[in-house]
C-alpha cells in the first residue's frame, strides 16, 4: 500500500490554471504507474491522466492538450498541471495507481472552476 496525500486544489476562473501535487510514501512509488482521477458530484470516478515509471503518459480525451501529468521519483511526488480549465473540470481530484486505484484513496483535493 502506498499512502497518498493530494494538494493544490482551489477555486479558479474558466481559462485559469492550477497545479496539483500528490505526495506518496515509500520507494515503491518509483516503480508504479500512477494516475490522476476525478469525481464530479453525481458521477463516477474517472481516470484522467496516467504516467508510467519511465514517463510515458496517457490522457482522457476530455483533458488532452490541457492537462500535463508528471512525476518526480526522487521526491515521491506526482503532479498534474491543469491549464485552460473549464467549468466541467470541477471535481475532487485524487491520485492513485493506474489504471486501477489499488491503494487506499486519499482525501482528494477540490477543484472548482467558476466565474
Phi and psi restraints in degrees (value plus and minus 20) as a CYANA .aco file:
   2 UNK   PHI    -130.9   -90.9
   2 UNK   PSI     110.5   150.5
   3 UNK   PHI    -104.6   -64.6
   3 UNK   PSI     114.7   154.7
   4 UNK   PHI    -148.4  -108.4
   4 UNK   PSI     113.6   153.6
   5 UNK   PHI    -152.5  -112.5
   5 UNK   PSI      94.9   134.9
   6 UNK   PHI    -113.7   -73.7
   6 UNK   PSI     130.0   170.0
   7 UNK   PHI    -175.8  -135.8
   7 UNK   PSI     148.2   188.2
   8 UNK   PHI      86.1   126.1
   8 UNK   PSI     -23.8    16.2
   9 UNK   PHI     -92.3   -52.3
   9 UNK   PSI     156.1   196.1
  10 UNK   PHI     147.1   187.1
  10 UNK   PSI    -188.7  -148.7
  11 UNK   PHI    -120.1   -80.1
  11 UNK   PSI     108.8   148.8
  12 UNK   PHI    -161.1  -121.1
  12 UNK   PSI     130.2   170.2
  13 UNK   PHI     -98.3   -58.3
  13 UNK   PSI     135.0   175.0
  14 UNK   PHI     -73.7   -33.7
  14 UNK   PSI     116.4   156.4
  15 UNK   PHI      71.0   111.0
  15 UNK   PSI     -29.2    10.8
  16 UNK   PHI    -101.6   -61.6
  16 UNK   PSI    -196.2  -156.2
  17 UNK   PHI    -152.2  -112.2
  17 UNK   PSI     132.7   172.7
  18 UNK   PHI    -164.8  -124.8
  18 UNK   PSI     133.9   173.9
  19 UNK   PHI    -144.1  -104.1
  19 UNK   PSI      98.1   138.1
  20 UNK   PHI    -114.2   -74.2
  20 UNK   PSI     128.7   168.7
  21 UNK   PHI    -147.4  -107.4
  21 UNK   PSI     130.9   170.9
  22 UNK   PHI    -156.3  -116.3
  22 UNK   PSI      93.3   133.3
  23 UNK   PHI    -111.8   -71.8
  23 UNK   PSI     106.9   146.9
  24 UNK   PHI    -136.6   -96.6
  24 UNK   PSI     124.2   164.2
  25 UNK   PHI    -111.6   -71.6
  25 UNK   PSI     128.6   168.6
  26 UNK   PHI      67.6   107.6
  26 UNK   PSI     121.4   161.4
  27 UNK   PHI     -90.6   -50.6
  27 UNK   PSI     -33.5     6.5
  28 UNK   PHI     -81.6   -41.6
  28 UNK   PSI     -42.4    -2.4
  29 UNK   PHI     -71.4   -31.4
  29 UNK   PSI     -56.8   -16.8
  30 UNK   PHI     -86.3   -46.3
  30 UNK   PSI     -40.2    -0.2
  31 UNK   PHI    -125.9   -85.9
  31 UNK   PSI     -19.8    20.2
  32 UNK   PHI    -115.5   -75.5
  32 UNK   PSI     124.6   164.6
  33 UNK   PHI     -96.7   -56.7
  33 UNK   PSI     106.9   146.9
  34 UNK   PHI    -136.7   -96.7
  34 UNK   PSI     137.5   177.5
  35 UNK   PHI    -166.7  -126.7
  35 UNK   PSI     140.8   180.8
  36 UNK   PHI    -126.0   -86.0
  36 UNK   PSI     112.3   152.3
  37 UNK   PHI    -138.6   -98.6
  37 UNK   PSI     141.2   181.2
  38 UNK   PHI    -163.9  -123.9
  38 UNK   PSI     132.7   172.7
  39 UNK   PHI    -156.6  -116.6
  39 UNK   PSI      94.4   134.4
  40 UNK   PHI    -109.2   -69.2
  40 UNK   PSI     137.4   177.4
  41 UNK   PHI     -74.9   -34.9
  41 UNK   PSI     109.2   149.2
  42 UNK   PHI      57.1    97.1
  42 UNK   PSI     -14.7    25.3
  43 UNK   PHI    -141.8  -101.8
  43 UNK   PSI     141.7   181.7
  44 UNK   PHI     -96.9   -56.9
  44 UNK   PSI     134.1   174.1
  45 UNK   PHI     -86.2   -46.2
  45 UNK   PSI     116.5   156.5
  46 UNK   PHI    -149.6  -109.6
  46 UNK   PSI     127.9   167.9
  47 UNK   PHI    -103.7   -63.7
  47 UNK   PSI     104.9   144.9
  48 UNK   PHI    -127.5   -87.5
  48 UNK   PSI     -43.5    -3.5
  49 UNK   PHI    -179.8  -139.8
  49 UNK   PSI     126.7   166.7
  50 UNK   PHI    -162.1  -122.1
  50 UNK   PSI     139.2   179.2
  51 UNK   PHI    -166.3  -126.3
  51 UNK   PSI     112.3   152.3
  52 UNK   PHI    -100.3   -60.3
  52 UNK   PSI     152.4   192.4
  53 UNK   PHI     -84.0   -44.0
  53 UNK   PSI     -44.7    -4.7
  54 UNK   PHI    -108.1   -68.1
  54 UNK   PSI     -25.2    14.8
  55 UNK   PHI      81.3   121.3
  55 UNK   PSI     -16.5    23.5
  56 UNK   PHI     -93.6   -53.6
  56 UNK   PSI     116.2   156.2
  57 UNK   PHI    -138.2   -98.2
  57 UNK   PSI     139.2   179.2
  58 UNK   PHI    -167.3  -127.3
  58 UNK   PSI     123.0   163.0
  59 UNK   PHI    -153.1  -113.1
  59 UNK   PSI     128.9   168.9
  60 UNK   PHI     -89.0   -49.0
  60 UNK   PSI     129.4   169.4
  61 UNK   PHI     -77.8   -37.8
  61 UNK   PSI     -52.2   -12.2
  62 UNK   PHI     -87.8   -47.8
  62 UNK   PSI     -39.3     0.7
  63 UNK   PHI    -139.7   -99.7
  63 UNK   PSI     -24.6    15.4
  64 UNK   PHI     -79.7   -39.7
  64 UNK   PSI     112.3   152.3
  65 UNK   PHI      68.1   108.1
  65 UNK   PSI     -31.1     8.9
  66 UNK   PHI    -136.3   -96.3
  66 UNK   PSI     -54.1   -14.1
  67 UNK   PHI    -126.7   -86.7
  67 UNK   PSI     126.9   166.9
  68 UNK   PHI    -153.4  -113.4
  68 UNK   PSI     102.4   142.4
  69 UNK   PHI    -117.0   -77.0
  69 UNK   PSI     121.6   161.6
  70 UNK   PHI    -169.5  -129.5
  70 UNK   PSI     149.8   189.8
  71 UNK   PHI    -166.6  -126.6
  71 UNK   PSI     132.1   172.1
  72 UNK   PHI    -143.8  -103.8
  72 UNK   PSI      77.9   117.9
  73 UNK   PHI     -86.1   -46.1
  73 UNK   PSI     -48.6    -8.6
  74 UNK   PHI     -86.9   -46.9
  74 UNK   PSI     -48.6    -8.6
  75 UNK   PHI    -123.4   -83.4
  75 UNK   PSI     -18.4    21.6
  76 UNK   PHI      31.7    71.7
  76 UNK   PSI      26.0    66.0
  77 UNK   PHI    -151.0  -111.0
  77 UNK   PSI     118.9   158.9
  78 UNK   PHI    -132.4   -92.4
  78 UNK   PSI     123.2   163.2
  79 UNK   PHI    -147.2  -107.2
  79 UNK   PSI     136.6   176.6
  80 UNK   PHI    -160.0  -120.0
  80 UNK   PSI      89.8   129.8
  81 UNK   PHI    -108.2   -68.2
  81 UNK   PSI     101.8   141.8
  82 UNK   PHI    -137.5   -97.5
  82 UNK   PSI      97.2   137.2
  83 UNK   PHI    -136.8   -96.8
  83 UNK   PSI     144.6   184.6
  84 UNK   PHI      29.0    69.0
  84 UNK   PSI      28.6    68.6
  85 UNK   PHI     -85.7   -45.7
  85 UNK   PSI     126.1   166.1
  86 UNK   PHI    -140.5  -100.5
  86 UNK   PSI     137.3   177.3
  87 UNK   PHI     -75.6   -35.6
  87 UNK   PSI     -52.0   -12.0
  88 UNK   PHI     -92.9   -52.9
  88 UNK   PSI     -25.2    14.8
  89 UNK   PHI    -103.6   -63.6
  89 UNK   PSI     -26.1    13.9
  90 UNK   PHI     -81.1   -41.1
  90 UNK   PSI     104.7   144.7
  91 UNK   PHI    -198.6  -158.6
  91 UNK   PSI     151.5   191.5
  92 UNK   PHI    -111.0   -71.0
  92 UNK   PSI     109.0   149.0
  93 UNK   PHI    -124.7   -84.7
  93 UNK   PSI     115.3   155.3
  94 UNK   PHI    -148.3  -108.3
  94 UNK   PSI     133.2   173.2
  95 UNK   PHI    -132.8   -92.8
  95 UNK   PSI     134.1   174.1
  96 UNK   PHI    -193.8  -153.8
  96 UNK   PSI     155.9   195.9
  97 UNK   PHI     -85.6   -45.6
  97 UNK   PSI     134.4   174.4
  98 UNK   PHI    -150.7  -110.7
  98 UNK   PSI     132.0   172.0
  99 UNK   PHI    -104.1   -64.1
  99 UNK   PSI     -19.6    20.4
 100 UNK   PHI    -138.3   -98.3
 100 UNK   PSI     113.0   153.0
 101 UNK   PHI     -95.1   -55.1
 101 UNK   PSI      70.0   110.0
 102 UNK   PHI    -106.9   -66.9
 102 UNK   PSI     -39.1     0.9
 103 UNK   PHI    -111.3   -71.3
 103 UNK   PSI     147.9   187.9
 104 UNK   PHI     -83.6   -43.6
 104 UNK   PSI     119.7   159.7
 105 UNK   PHI     -95.4   -55.4
 105 UNK   PSI     119.1   159.1
 106 UNK   PHI     -97.9   -57.9
 106 UNK   PSI    -189.3  -149.3
 107 UNK   PHI    -100.5   -60.5
 107 UNK   PSI     -34.7     5.3
 108 UNK   PHI      56.6    96.6
 108 UNK   PSI     152.9   192.9
 109 UNK   PHI    -154.3  -114.3
 109 UNK   PSI     111.7   151.7
 110 UNK   PHI    -101.1   -61.1
 110 UNK   PSI     110.1   150.1
 111 UNK   PHI    -137.6   -97.6
 111 UNK   PSI     102.9   142.9
 112 UNK   PHI    -143.6  -103.6
 112 UNK   PSI     102.6   142.6
 113 UNK   PHI    -131.4   -91.4
 113 UNK   PSI      90.4   130.4
 114 UNK   PHI    -178.9  -138.9
 114 UNK   PSI     127.3   167.3
